[in-house]
Amino acid sequence: MSLWEEPLCAKALIKMCICESFDLFDLPECVLREAKVEYKGFHHTDEDHSKQMATWLPKERLAVAFYVDSMQRTYVSIKGRLMLARAEAMLAHHLPARTIVLGHFVEDRFADGRVEPRVLLYDIAMHMGNDMQGVAADKRYAILRQMLSSSRGLFTLQWVGEASAASGKMAWFEKNIPHAVECVVSFGCNPWVLTRIMYVHVKNPASVPPKPA
């Protein structure tokens, strides 16, 4: 299917991209990878909280990745296709060379009728040529936050917090975020996988009365 057949994808192409790039020389293979969202029920423990970070997942979104190469060019990865970024989507002034950041392209809608495109950046998959898979999520976010502390315009650093804190903020997200929110997602050592937070309440066996004989 053509990328132009999906309205949000078409808007992203117009806003961020000049043309498709077929020059993959010296580019990491993972730059064409697309972050996935999975379902996974789990029971929280204190250990889980220390490893998992979380944020909101926009309901209408387009998964995107941005790569700054050794020549300071910015590429946009959309659905396995690589695009050369327009000036307003360039990130070389924020990111060091050979760095990949992950995000969502969304449309913010306001009460006065305005609709503004936005890219929410939430994670980093490669930093100066180093694969970040296996690095703790909070450490990755700290690096991302430092790089994007002065970002303006199209790009916004998405709020990310500990899973224990984010899981209770769904109502706040729905009220204050200027686009529809689908759910809260968590992520750990793999930046390419987001997990919908689902709780499994396990009763303490000691609290369950024995069945009558």
Secondary structure, 3 states (H helix, E strand, C coil): CCHHHCHHHHHHHHHHEEEECCCCCCCCHHHHCCCEEEEEEECCCHHHHHHCEEEEEECCCEEEEEEECCCCCEEEEECCEEEEECHHHCCCCCCCCCEEEEEEEEEEECCCCCEEEEEEEEEEEEECCEECCCCCHHHHHHHHHHHCCCCCCCEEECCCEEHHHHCCCHHHHHHHCCCCEEEEEEECCCCCEEEEEEECCCCCHHHCCCCCC
